[in-house]
């Protein structure tokens, strides 16, 4: 009669946690105790589980003790440090208490090294929007955010700005024909892109499962505050990186991210992080993955893929509109937020910098900080301020929640303010009304030490979801 074989369920019944320890136990029993009866194997594993110190230096079973230690540590609630690390807040008078509390919580994580709060900050999940957090060898999926790699992209064209008035109907049609917005939306015939040849789409299960969706949505934009706009870019100085004279240019500005691909990646790895690392309830969305772990390395690769996919979406948006205009852009400027970077602090330490709704502003780094649909955005060059963790705001930031905006702002109010500023709006909801946002001039004044303004972008024709 064949010897009864040990199964994973048998080990689970001993109290072993679900995870790698069960697979390792099965392998070790098969390798070293193959001729031992099943009952005896279970007795050994039971003794090891309840008396791990006896086996800590066991030549055959020490690895199982180490794995159990690791899994038990993951499941044990991790205490926050006594007292949050100090962090610099920019524009504190414009920031709600909930965002400050979230930042203080993030600064109490045992992996936190440094942080800063930008003047557009408001409350979110985990790290506040406008929060910047540097950690030691750890990445926080909700410190990056759901819309991984969300970004700004601006192209300038050699066309007279009076085209915006003269050909307004034509430009509106260009936006309708060449952009798509909203959950699940895409083009009937999406363009191909080299990103779909990336190995991550083969090697990472969650990316592989969402490749077809990503292909369907390439070149499209999400809902909420995502937009594509025609407007006027003003370069204020001849001394710029673009080799362009100061003056006015017809321009296209877009804001969107990694669509369903990024959201699925974010939710998948957030679930893994919260399962493996238990934090106090108010900090639960700040669970992290160690970068030297398999899950951490896999998330980093998936996050990078989603960020590159977001960039590819923007490039296709601008390519379509450039073809419609019959022009090649003079220059393209882009930057992303909702991402994590490996960077070095002034003392040489390598850290993981999370910018959830914050713009990279290292010395000489270019970026775009938009206002609302009736206020200008700014083309900026970073000054590299370490106290701000080399960052700036990613926009004006909300002063009202979406619900507040829909409850207090009328369609008539929005129509009047758009007319007053000469802005044409296609789509858009009351939750994105200009009045729902902070004053961008106040925000920029609060971070004058962080960025140098090279120019502005003023929206004239705005396309959003709905």
C-alpha positions in Angstrom: 0.0 0.0 0.0 1.3 3.5 -1.0 2.4 5.7 1.9 -0.2 8.4 2.6 1.1 11.7 1.3 1.3 14.9 3.4 -0.9 17.8 2.1 -1.0 21.5 2.6 -4.4 21.3 4.4 -2.8 18.9 7.0 -0.2 21.6 7.8 -2.8 24.4 7.8 -4.8 22.4 10.4 -1.7 22.5 12.7 -2.1 26.3 12.8 0.4 27.3 10.2 -0.5 30.6 8.5 -1.4 30.6 4.8 1.6 31.5 2.8 5.1 30.3 1.8 5.7 28.4 5.1 3.3 25.7 4.1 4.9 25.1 0.7 8.4 25.1 2.3 7.2 22.6 4.9 5.9 20.3 2.2 9.2 20.5 0.3 11.4 19.9 3.4 9.3 16.9 4.4 9.5 15.5 0.9 13.3 16.1 0.8 14.4 14.9 4.2 11.6 12.8 5.6 10.2 11.0 2.6 10.4 7.6 4.3 8.8 8.9 7.5 5.1 8.2 8.1 2.7 11.0 7.6 1.7 11.1 11.3 5.4 11.4 12.3 5.9 14.2 9.8 3.0 16.1 11.2 4.3 15.5 14.8 7.6 17.1 13.8 5.9 20.0 12.1 3.6 20.5 15.1 6.5 20.5 17.5 8.4 23.0 15.4 5.4 25.3 15.2 5.0 25.4 19.0 8.7 25.1 20.0 10.6 27.0 17.2 13.7 27.6 19.4 14.4 23.8 19.4 14.8 24.0 15.6 16.3 27.4 15.1 19.7 25.9 14.2 18.4 22.6 12.9 20.4 21.8 9.7 17.3 20.5 7.8 14.5 22.7 9.3 16.0 26.1 10.3 14.7 27.7 7.1 11.2 26.8 8.0 11.6 28.5 11.4 12.9 31.6 9.7 9.9 31.7 7.3 7.5 31.3 10.2 9.2 34.1 12.0 8.8 36.3 8.9 5.1 35.5 8.5 4.3 35.9 12.1 6.0 39.3 12.1 3.9 40.3 9.1 0.7 39.5 10.9 1.6 41.2 14.2 0.2 44.7 14.4 3.1 47.1 13.9 3.3 50.0 16.3 3.8 53.5 15.0 6.8 55.4 16.5 6.4 57.6 19.5 5.8 61.1 18.1 5.9 61.9 14.4 9.0 63.1 12.6 9.0 66.8 11.8 8.0 67.8 8.3 7.7 71.1 6.5 4.2 72.3 5.5 3.9 74.8 2.7 0.7 77.0 2.6 -0.5 75.7 5.9 -3.4 78.3 6.0 -5.0 76.5 2.9 -4.7 72.9 4.2 -7.5 71.1 6.0 -6.8 69.4 9.4 -7.6 65.9 8.0 -4.7 66.2 5.5 -2.3 67.3 8.3 -3.4 64.3 10.5 -2.8 61.9 7.6 0.6 63.4 7.1 1.5 63.1 10.8 0.4 59.5 10.7 2.6 58.8 7.7 5.5 60.5 9.5 5.1 58.0 12.4 5.7 54.9 10.3 8.9 53.0 11.4 10.2 53.1 7.8 9.7 56.9 7.3 12.8 59.0 6.8 11.5 62.4 5.7 8.4 64.1 4.4 6.7 67.4 3.4 3.2 68.7 2.7 2.5 70.7 -0.4 0.2 73.8 -0.5 -2.5 72.0 -2.6 -2.8 69.3 0.0 -6.2 67.8 0.9 -7.4 64.6 2.5 -7.2 61.3 0.6 -6.6 57.6 1.4 -3.4 56.7 3.2 -1.0 59.5 2.3 -2.9 62.8 1.7 -3.0 64.2 -1.8 -0.1 66.7 -1.8 1.9 64.5 0.6 5.5 63.6 -0.1 7.1 60.8 1.9 10.6 59.4 1.9 11.0 55.9 3.3 13.8 53.4 3.9 13.7 50.5 1.4 9.9 50.4 1.5 7.2 51.3 -1.0 3.6 52.1 0.0 1.1 51.3 -2.8 -1.4 53.9 -1.4 1.4 56.3 -0.9 1.6 56.2 -4.7 -2.1 56.2 -5.2 -4.7 54.4 -7.4 -4.0 56.4 -10.6 -0.4 55.3 -10.9 1.8 57.7 -13.0 -0.9 60.3 -13.4 0.8 63.1 -15.3 0.7 66.4 -17.1 1.8 66.9 -20.7 2.1 70.2 -22.6 2.8 70.7 -26.3 3.4 74.1 -28.0 2.7 74.8 -31.7 3.8 77.4 -34.2 0.3 78.7 -34.7 -1.1 82.1 -34.0 -3.1 82.2 -30.8 -6.1 84.0 -32.6 -6.7 80.5 -34.1 -8.5 79.7 -30.8 -11.2 82.3 -31.6 -11.1 82.0 -35.4 -11.4 78.2 -35.5 -13.1 77.6 -32.2 -15.7 75.2 -33.7 -13.1 73.2 -35.6 -10.9 72.9 -32.4 -13.8 71.7 -30.4 -14.5 69.1 -33.0 -10.8 68.0 -32.9 -11.2 67.4 -29.1 -14.4 65.4 -29.6 -12.9 63.3 -32.4 -9.5 62.7 -30.8 -10.1 62.2 -27.1 -12.0 59.7 -25.0 -12.9 60.0 -21.4 -14.4 57.9 -18.5 -14.3 54.5 -16.9 -14.0 51.7 -19.5 -13.9 54.1 -22.4 -11.5 53.9 -25.4 -11.3 54.3 -29.1 -13.0 51.8 -31.5 -9.7 51.4 -33.3 -7.0 52.1 -30.7 -3.4 52.8 -31.9 -0.7 50.3 -31.2 2.2 51.2 -29.0 5.7 49.7 -28.3 4.8 49.4 -24.6 2.7 46.2 -25.3 5.9 44.4 -26.2 7.2 44.9 -22.6 8.2 41.8 -20.7 6.2 42.9 -17.6 3.0 42.2 -19.5 4.2 38.5 -19.7 6.0 38.1 -16.3 3.6 39.9 -13.9 0.2 38.2 -13.5 -1.9 41.3 -12.7 -0.4 43.1 -15.7 -0.9 40.1 -18.0 -4.5 39.8 -17.0 -5.1 43.5 -17.8 -3.1 43.7 -21.0 -6.2 43.5 -23.3 -8.0 46.2 -21.3 -4.9 48.4 -21.4 -4.7 48.0 -25.2 -8.4 49.0 -25.5 -7.9 52.1 -23.4 -4.6 53.3 -24.8 -4.7 57.0 -25.7 -7.8 57.7 -23.6 -8.3 59.6 -20.3 -10.1 58.9 -17.1 -13.0 60.8 -15.4 -12.9 63.3 -12.5 -10.3 66.0 -12.9 -8.7 64.6 -16.1 -8.8 66.9 -19.1 -7.4 67.8 -22.5 -7.3 71.5 -23.3 -6.5 74.0 -26.0 -5.1 77.2 -24.7 -2.4 79.8 -24.7 1.1 79.2 -23.4 3.2 82.3 -22.5 6.9 81.9 -22.2 8.1 84.7 -20.1 11.9 84.5 -20.8 14.3 84.0 -23.6 16.4 82.0 -21.1 14.6 78.7 -21.3 15.4 75.1 -22.1 13.3 75.0 -25.2 15.3 77.3 -27.5 12.1 79.2 -28.1 11.6 83.0 -28.0 9.5 84.5 -25.3 5.9 85.1 -26.4 2.5 83.4 -26.9 1.9 80.0 -28.4 -1.1 77.9 -29.2 -0.8 74.9 -26.9 -2.4 71.6 -25.8 -2.4 70.5 -22.1 -3.5 67.1 -20.9 -3.9 65.5 -17.5 -4.6 61.8 -16.9 -3.0 58.6 -15.8 -2.8 54.8 -16.2 -6.5 54.0 -16.6 -7.8 50.6 -15.5 -4.3 49.1 -15.6 -3.0 51.3 -12.9 -6.0 51.1 -10.7 -6.0 47.3 -10.8 -2.3 47.2 -10.0 -2.8 49.6 -7.1 -5.6 47.7 -5.6 -3.9 44.3 -6.0 -0.7 45.3 -4.2 -2.5 47.4 -1.6 -4.4 44.2 -0.6 -1.1 42.3 -0.4 0.5 45.0 1.7 -2.4 45.2 4.2 -2.7 41.5 4.5 1.0 41.1 5.2 1.6 44.1 7.4 -1.0 45.0 10.0 -1.1 48.6 11.1 -3.4 50.5 13.5 -6.8 51.2 11.9 -6.1 54.9 11.1 -2.8 53.9 9.4 -4.0 50.8 7.6 -3.8 52.3 4.1 -0.1 53.1 4.7 0.9 49.4 4.7 4.2 48.9 2.8 6.1 46.3 0.9 9.8 45.8 1.5 11.7 46.4 -1.7 13.9 43.4 -1.2 10.8 41.2 -1.0 9.4 39.4 -4.0 6.1 41.3 -3.7 7.9 44.7 -3.4 10.1 44.1 -6.4 7.0 42.9 -8.4 5.0 46.0 -7.4 7.9 48.3 -8.4 8.1 46.7 -11.8 4.3 46.9 -12.2 4.2 50.5 -11.0 7.0 51.5 -13.5 5.0 49.8 -16.3 1.8 51.7 -15.4 3.7 55.0 -15.3 5.2 54.3 -18.7 1.7 53.3 -20.0 0.3 56.7 -18.7 3.0 58.5 -20.6 2.2 56.5 -23.8 -1.5 57.5 -23.4 -0.5 61.2 -23.3 1.8 60.9 -26.3 -1.0 59.4 -28.3 -3.4 62.1 -27.3 -0.9 64.8 -28.5 0.0 62.8 -31.6 -3.7 62.7 -32.6 -4.3 66.4 -32.0 -1.0 67.3 -33.7 -2.2 65.5 -36.8 -5.6 67.2 -36.6 -3.8 70.6 -36.4 -1.5 69.6 -39.2 1.5 70.6 -37.1 4.4 69.0 -35.3 4.9 70.4 -31.7 7.8 72.8 -31.1 8.3 71.3 -27.7 6.8 68.8 -25.3 7.0 69.2 -21.5 5.7 66.5 -19.2 6.0 65.3 -15.6 4.2 62.8 -13.4 2.9 62.5 -9.9 1.3 59.5 -8.1 4.6 57.6 -8.3 7.6 56.5 -6.2 11.2 57.3 -7.1 14.6 56.0 -5.8 16.4 59.3 -4.9 19.2 60.4 -2.6 18.9 62.9 0.2 21.6 65.6 0.8 23.5 63.3 3.2 23.8 60.6 0.5 21.1 58.2 1.8 19.1 56.5 -0.8 15.4 56.7 -0.1 12.1 55.9 -1.8 10.2 59.1 -2.4 6.4 58.9 -2.7 4.8 61.9 -4.4 1.0 61.4 -4.2 -0.3 64.5 -6.0 3.0 66.3 -5.9 5.4 67.4 -8.7 9.1 66.4 -8.8 11.0 69.7 -8.3 14.7 68.6 -8.1 17.2 71.2 -9.2 16.6 72.0 -12.9 13.7 69.6 -13.2 10.8 70.9 -15.5 7.2 70.5 -14.7 3.7 71.8 -15.2 1.4 72.9 -12.3 -2.2 73.5 -13.5 -4.8 75.7 -12.0 -8.5 75.3 -12.6 -10.2 75.6 -16.0 -10.6 79.3 -15.5 -7.1 80.0 -14.0 -3.6 79.7 -15.4 -1.3 76.8 -15.0 2.5 77.3 -14.6 5.5 75.9 -16.4 8.2 75.6 -13.7 11.8 74.7 -13.1 12.6 73.0 -9.8 15.0 74.6 -7.3 15.9 71.4 -5.5 14.9 72.2 -1.9 15.6 69.2 0.3 13.3 70.4 3.1 10.4 69.9 0.5 11.9 66.5 -0.4 12.6 68.1 -3.9 8.9 68.5 -4.6 6.2 71.1 -5.3 2.4 71.0 -5.6 0.7 69.2 -8.5 -2.0 71.7 -9.0 -4.3 74.1 -7.1 -5.8 71.4 -5.0 -9.4 71.0 -3.9 -11.1 73.4 -1.4 -14.4 71.5 -1.6 -15.0 67.8 -1.7 -16.9 66.5 -4.8 -20.1 66.1 -2.7 -19.8 69.7 -1.3 -19.3 71.1 -4.8 -22.3 69.3 -6.2 -24.4 70.3 -3.3 -23.5 74.0 -3.3 -22.5 75.0 -6.9 -25.2 75.5 -9.6 -24.8 75.0 -13.3 -25.7 78.7 -13.7 -22.8 79.7 -11.5 -20.4 77.6 -13.6 -21.8 78.9 -16.9 -21.3 82.5 -15.7 -17.7 82.1 -14.5 -16.7 80.2 -17.7 -18.2 83.0 -19.9 -16.4 85.7 -17.8 -13.1 84.0 -18.5 -13.8 83.2 -22.2 -13.6 79.4 -21.6 -15.5 76.8 -23.7 -16.2 73.6 -21.8 -17.1 70.2 -23.3 -18.3 67.8 -20.6 -17.3 68.4 -17.0 -19.5 68.1 -13.9 -20.2 70.4 -11.0 -17.7 68.5 -8.9 -15.0 70.0 -11.2 -16.3 73.5 -11.1 -13.5 76.2 -10.8 -14.9 77.3 -7.5 -14.2 73.8 -6.0 -10.4 74.6 -6.2 -8.0 76.7 -4.2 -6.7 80.0 -5.7 -3.7 78.9 -7.8 -1.9 82.2 -7.2 -2.0 81.7 -3.4 -0.6 78.1 -3.9 2.2 79.4 -6.2 3.1 82.2 -3.7 3.4 79.5 -1.0 6.0 77.6 -2.9 8.0 80.4 -4.5 11.1 78.9 -2.8 10.5 75.6 -4.5 10.1 76.4 -8.2 10.9 79.1 -10.7 8.2 80.1 -13.1 9.2 79.9 -16.8 5.7 80.6 -18.3 2.0 80.1 -18.0 -0.8 78.2 -19.7 -4.3 79.7 -19.9 -7.1 77.3 -20.8 -9.6 78.3 -23.6 -11.3 75.1 -24.8 -11.6 72.4 -22.2 -12.6 68.7 -22.7 -13.5 66.5 -19.7 -15.7 63.5 -19.0 -19.5 63.6 -19.4 
